[in-house]
Amino acid sequence: MQIIDLKEQENVLFARVTERRVFMKIADQFHADMTDLIDEYDQDVVLDLSDTSVMNSTGIGVLLWSKEWMERKKRCLVLLGLHSLLLEVLQRMQVMEFFETADTREQALEKIDACRKRLGVNEPDSDTVGTA
């Protein structure tokens, strides 16, 4: 079972979480899917969470781990379309400062560009984009 749908746009991987609630077994699958995504693709990621209204601490831990692991690989992660309830959970856990967030795809692409500059990474060549 995979809970993330993938689409590529402008050398960025758009990953949409398809589950409304990420907890228990779904959080374990979320971790597996994010691990596969980070290992198999050498691209920046916009993680679309617009369909996800709630996430437990395991799921939020996956987000934090993904962000850190991607930055170690000189890649960017932007969270797109946070539901108000999920946003409130992230704020109460005091972890929002660790994430780049966007309300639209255009904003997400702008945040990816800013992140690339911060990490000192140029936009990937179309020849190097894709699976490793």
C-alpha positions as CSV (number, residue, x, y, z in Angstrom):
1,M,0.0,0.0,0.0
2,Q,1.4,3.4,-1.0
3,I,0.0,6.6,0.4
4,I,1.9,9.1,-1.7
5,D,1.1,10.0,-5.4
6,L,4.1,11.4,-7.3
7,K,4.2,13.9,-10.2
8,E,7.1,15.8,-11.6
9,Q,6.9,19.5,-12.5
10,E,9.8,21.9,-13.3
11,N,12.5,19.6,-11.9
12,V,10.6,19.3,-8.7
13,L,8.8,16.2,-7.4
14,F,5.3,16.9,-6.2
15,A,4.3,14.2,-3.7
16,R,0.7,14.2,-2.5
17,V,-0.2,12.3,0.7
18,T,-3.5,10.6,-0.1
19,E,-4.6,9.8,3.5
20,R,-6.8,12.1,5.6
21,R,-5.4,10.8,8.9
22,V,-1.7,9.8,9.3
23,F,-1.4,7.8,12.4
24,M,-0.8,4.2,13.6
25,K,-0.2,1.9,10.6
26,I,-0.6,4.7,8.2
27,A,2.2,6.6,9.9
28,D,4.5,3.6,9.4
29,Q,3.5,3.5,5.7
30,F,4.2,7.2,5.5
31,H,7.7,6.6,6.8
32,A,8.3,3.8,4.4
33,D,7.0,5.9,1.4
34,M,9.1,9.0,2.4
35,T,12.2,6.8,2.8
36,D,11.6,5.3,-0.6
37,L,11.0,8.8,-2.1
38,I,14.2,10.2,-0.6
39,D,16.3,7.2,-1.6
40,E,15.0,6.7,-5.1
41,Y,14.6,10.3,-6.4
42,D,17.4,12.9,-6.5
43,Q,15.0,15.9,-6.6
44,D,13.6,18.6,-4.4
45,V,10.1,17.7,-3.0
46,V,6.9,19.6,-2.5
47,L,4.9,17.5,-0.1
48,D,1.2,18.2,-0.7
49,L,-0.7,17.7,2.6
50,S,-4.0,19.3,1.5
51,D,-5.9,16.0,1.9
52,T,-4.4,15.3,5.3
53,S,-6.3,16.9,8.2
54,V,-4.5,15.2,11.2
55,M,-1.2,13.5,11.9
56,N,0.2,11.9,15.1
57,S,3.6,12.5,16.5
58,T,5.1,9.6,14.5
59,G,3.9,11.2,11.3
60,I,5.3,14.6,12.4
61,G,8.5,12.9,13.3
62,V,8.6,11.5,9.7
63,L,8.3,15.1,8.4
64,L,11.1,16.3,10.6
65,W,13.4,13.4,9.6
66,S,12.6,13.9,5.9
67,K,13.4,17.5,6.1
68,E,16.8,16.9,7.8
69,W,17.7,13.9,5.6
70,M,16.9,15.9,2.4
71,E,18.9,18.9,3.5
72,R,21.9,16.6,4.2
73,K,21.6,15.5,0.6
74,K,21.4,19.2,-0.5
75,R,17.7,18.9,-1.4
76,C,14.7,20.9,-0.4
77,L,11.4,20.0,1.2
78,V,8.4,22.3,1.1
79,L,5.0,21.5,2.8
80,L,2.0,22.5,0.6
81,G,-1.6,23.1,1.6
82,L,-1.5,22.5,5.3
83,H,-5.0,21.9,6.7
84,S,-5.8,24.3,9.6
85,L,-6.0,21.4,12.1
86,L,-2.7,20.0,11.0
87,L,-1.2,23.5,11.1
88,E,-2.4,24.0,14.7
89,V,-0.9,20.6,15.7
90,L,2.5,21.6,14.2
91,Q,2.3,25.0,15.9
92,R,1.5,23.5,19.3
93,M,4.4,21.1,19.0
94,Q,6.6,24.2,18.2
95,V,8.0,22.6,15.0
96,M,6.7,25.0,12.4
97,E,10.0,26.9,12.4
98,F,11.7,23.8,10.9
99,F,9.5,23.8,7.8
100,E,9.1,25.8,4.6
101,T,5.3,26.0,3.8
102,A,3.3,27.2,0.9
103,D,-0.4,27.7,0.1
104,T,0.0,27.4,-3.7
105,R,2.2,25.4,-6.2
106,E,3.7,28.7,-7.3
107,Q,4.6,29.7,-3.8
108,A,6.1,26.2,-3.3
109,L,8.3,26.6,-6.3
110,E,9.5,30.0,-5.1
111,K,10.3,28.4,-1.7
112,I,12.2,25.6,-3.5
113,D,14.3,28.3,-5.4
114,A,15.0,30.1,-2.1
115,C,16.0,26.9,-0.4
116,R,18.4,25.9,-3.3
117,K,20.1,29.3,-2.9
118,R,20.4,28.9,0.9
119,L,21.9,25.4,0.4
120,G,24.2,26.7,-2.4
121,V,22.7,24.3,-4.9
122,N,21.9,25.2,-8.6
123,E,18.7,23.9,-10.3
124,P,19.3,20.3,-11.3
125,D,19.9,19.6,-15.0
126,S,17.2,17.8,-16.8
127,D,19.7,15.0,-17.5
128,T,20.3,14.3,-13.8
129,V,16.6,14.4,-12.7
130,G,14.8,11.2,-12.0
131,T,15.6,8.0,-10.2
132,A,19.0,7.3,-8.9
